[in-house]
Amino acid sequence: MKIVGITSCPSGVAHTYMAAEAVETACKKAGVDVKIETQGSGGTENTLTADDIKDADFVVLSTDTDLSGLDRFKGKKAVKLSTTQMIANSDALVKKLQSMVG
């Protein structure tokens, strides 16, 4: 299974990166391939490629701010959470997504 996503928060600093790290850590613990793009105050980092997105089973998106490039995920199963929810519930999120893979 592979998860890709974008995190961003209003200030574009701490929560953007904390949410990305939380999802990445939960995925690694569960043996899930993951790549999270951050759209922070310093710009976009760890940009998702077309192949990253094509190979993904799920997309995880933060809802705290407007994200750019959402058209890239057309037709993909997406989960939208606040960065706070991602930080607090990333293990449960990954388990839930794993249970949905047929």
Secondary structure as GFF3:
##gff-version 3
##sequence-region A 1 102
A	DSSP	beta_strand	2	7	.	.	.	ID=ss1
A	DSSP	alpha_helix	14	30	.	.	.	ID=ss2
A	DSSP	beta_strand	33	40	.	.	.	ID=ss3
A	DSSP	beta_strand	43	45	.	.	.	ID=ss4
A	DSSP	alpha_helix	50	55	.	.	.	ID=ss5
A	DSSP	beta_strand	58	62	.	.	.	ID=ss6
A	DSSP	three_ten_helix	70	73	.	.	.	ID=ss7
A	DSSP	beta_strand	78	81	.	.	.	ID=ss8
A	DSSP	alpha_helix	83	100	.	.	.	ID=ss9
###
